[in-house]
Amino acid sequence: MARVEIYTKMFCGYCSAAKRLLGGKGVDFEEYDITLGGPKRAEMLQRANGRTTVPQIFIDGHHVGGSDDLHALEREGRLDPMLAG
C-alpha cells in the first residue's frame, strides 16, 4: 500500500472529510498537525508549492492537493490505483 501523508489543522472540516474518506478505505496515513505552525508547516509550504490551505495530501510523495482534489480522484476512480502503490 502507498504511503499517505496529510497535513491538517484542528477543527478543519475539510481535513476531517479527507481523513474519513481515507479511513473508510482502510488506509493508514501519517498526519501532521500544523495548527500552531512550526517546521512541519514550513515543510508543507515547500512540498505543496506554497499552498497554505489544509489539508495538503501526499501519496507516495506525490502532491495530490486538498480534500476536494482527493474526493475528485475518488469520483473519477483514480484514487484506489494510487493507494495500491
Residue frames relative to the residue before (quaternion, step in Angstrom):
aa qw qx qy qz dx dy dz
M 1.0000 0.0000 0.0000 0.0000 0.00 0.00 0.00
A 0.5696 -0.6256 0.4320 0.3125 3.55 -1.13 0.74
R 0.4597 -0.6337 0.5420 0.3054 3.53 -1.28 0.45
V 0.0888 -0.8026 0.5899 0.0054 3.57 -0.72 1.12
E 0.0519 -0.7785 0.6255 -0.0051 3.54 -0.93 1.02
I 0.0227 -0.8025 0.5959 -0.0194 3.55 -0.99 0.85
Y 0.2409 -0.7481 0.6071 0.1174 3.54 -0.86 1.07
T 0.0092 -0.8274 0.5572 -0.0699 3.58 -0.71 1.12
K 0.2073 -0.7100 0.6444 0.1939 3.50 -1.46 0.03
M 0.6050 -0.5512 0.4280 0.3835 3.55 -1.23 0.50
F 0.8484 0.1921 -0.1592 0.4669 3.55 -1.23 0.64
C 0.4575 0.6708 -0.4503 0.3715 3.60 1.18 0.53
G 0.3659 -0.7615 0.4996 0.1915 3.57 -0.49 1.23
Y 0.6422 0.5178 -0.3243 0.4630 3.58 1.03 -0.75
C 0.6157 0.5353 -0.3347 0.4715 3.56 1.08 -0.73
S 0.6520 0.5171 -0.3046 0.4633 3.57 0.95 -0.90
A 0.6554 0.5152 -0.3134 0.4548 3.58 0.96 -0.86
A 0.6573 0.4992 -0.3116 0.4707 3.59 0.95 -0.83
K 0.6687 0.4925 -0.3013 0.4685 3.59 0.93 -0.86
R 0.6127 0.5424 -0.3439 0.4606 3.60 1.09 -0.68
L 0.6526 0.5118 -0.3139 0.4622 3.57 0.92 -0.91
L 0.6862 0.4724 -0.2880 0.4722 3.58 0.84 -0.94
G 0.6598 0.5137 -0.3033 0.4569 3.57 0.95 -0.88
G 0.6378 0.5380 -0.3158 0.4517 3.57 1.06 -0.76
K 0.6793 0.4451 -0.2729 0.5156 3.55 1.24 -0.45
G 0.5020 -0.6738 0.4087 0.3563 3.58 1.29 0.03
V 0.4126 0.7226 -0.4544 0.3180 3.55 1.23 0.47
D 0.2936 -0.7076 0.6153 0.1858 3.54 -0.97 0.94
F 0.0096 0.8053 -0.5925 0.0190 3.57 -0.96 0.79
E 0.4110 -0.6585 0.5709 0.2675 3.50 -1.30 0.51
E 0.1357 -0.8033 0.5782 0.0449 3.56 -0.71 1.10
Y 0.1247 -0.7722 0.6215 0.0428 3.53 -0.94 1.00
D 0.2194 -0.7829 0.5730 0.1029 3.57 -0.49 1.23
I 0.0677 -0.8220 0.5654 -0.0032 3.57 -0.54 1.18
T 0.1891 0.8227 -0.5143 0.1513 3.59 1.20 0.51
L 0.7767 0.3263 -0.1635 0.5134 3.56 0.91 -0.91
G 0.5816 -0.5959 0.3748 0.4076 3.58 1.23 0.28
G 0.3905 0.7532 -0.4912 0.1973 3.53 -0.95 -0.91
P 0.7940 -0.3552 0.2158 0.4436 3.55 -1.33 -0.13
K 0.6294 0.5309 -0.3505 0.4463 3.62 1.03 -0.63
R 0.6130 0.5257 -0.3554 0.4706 3.62 1.08 -0.62
A 0.6446 0.5097 -0.3128 0.4763 3.57 0.96 -0.88
E 0.6270 0.5338 -0.3236 0.4661 3.56 1.03 -0.81
M 0.6505 0.5175 -0.3138 0.4588 3.58 0.94 -0.91
L 0.6468 0.5310 -0.3222 0.4426 3.58 0.88 -0.94
Q 0.6684 0.4911 -0.2998 0.4713 3.56 0.95 -0.84
R 0.7077 0.4715 -0.2682 0.4527 3.58 0.81 -1.00
A 0.7436 0.3909 -0.2069 0.5014 3.59 1.08 -0.77
N 0.4992 -0.6947 0.4040 0.3240 3.58 1.21 0.52
G 0.7659 -0.4076 0.1897 0.4596 3.56 0.90 0.99
R 0.4511 0.6699 -0.4816 0.3402 3.60 1.18 0.02
T 0.2468 -0.8180 0.5124 0.0859 3.54 -0.81 1.06
T 0.5883 0.5886 -0.3783 0.4054 3.61 1.21 -0.29
V 0.2483 -0.7384 0.6031 0.1714 3.53 -1.27 0.42
P 0.5506 -0.1705 -0.8133 -0.0792 1.44 -2.20 1.12
Q 0.2072 -0.6837 0.6674 0.2102 3.51 -1.40 0.19
I 0.1450 -0.8303 0.5381 -0.0075 3.52 -0.65 1.23
F 0.0859 -0.7797 0.6201 0.0124 3.53 -1.06 0.91
I 0.0937 -0.7668 0.6335 0.0437 3.56 -0.98 0.90
D 0.8235 -0.1096 -0.0077 0.5566 3.55 -0.56 1.26
G 0.7371 -0.4382 0.2158 0.4670 3.55 0.96 0.94
H 0.5853 0.5629 -0.3670 0.4537 3.60 1.30 -0.16
H 0.3928 -0.7231 0.5187 0.2317 3.58 -0.80 1.01
V 0.2331 -0.7867 0.5636 0.0956 3.56 -0.59 1.22
G 0.5159 -0.6007 0.4425 0.4210 3.57 1.02 -0.84
G 0.7257 -0.4245 0.3275 0.4313 3.53 -1.14 -0.73
S 0.7918 -0.3083 0.2361 0.4714 3.53 -1.32 -0.31
D 0.6503 0.5119 -0.3257 0.4571 3.59 0.91 -0.87
D 0.6464 0.5168 -0.3141 0.4653 3.57 1.01 -0.81
L 0.6401 0.5249 -0.3149 0.4643 3.58 1.00 -0.85
H 0.6805 0.4786 -0.2874 0.4746 3.58 0.91 -0.90
A 0.6098 0.5355 -0.3530 0.4656 3.61 1.09 -0.63
L 0.6259 0.5225 -0.3376 0.4704 3.60 0.99 -0.78
E 0.6391 0.5248 -0.3190 0.4629 3.58 1.01 -0.82
R 0.6702 0.5019 -0.3014 0.4562 3.61 0.87 -0.93
E 0.7072 0.4606 -0.2466 0.4763 3.56 1.06 -0.81
G 0.4836 -0.6873 0.4221 0.3399 3.59 1.28 -0.08
R 0.5433 0.6478 -0.3873 0.3676 3.58 1.21 0.33
L 0.5397 0.6555 -0.3956 0.3500 3.59 1.24 -0.29
D 0.6681 0.5297 -0.3180 0.4147 3.59 0.79 -0.99
P 0.6644 0.4791 -0.3384 0.4632 3.66 0.86 -0.75
M 0.6301 0.5229 -0.3438 0.4596 3.60 1.04 -0.68
L 0.6808 0.4951 -0.2868 0.4574 3.57 0.98 -0.84
A 0.6000 0.5763 -0.3497 0.4307 3.56 1.19 -0.56
G 0.4562 -0.7261 0.4102 0.3103 3.56 1.25 -0.41
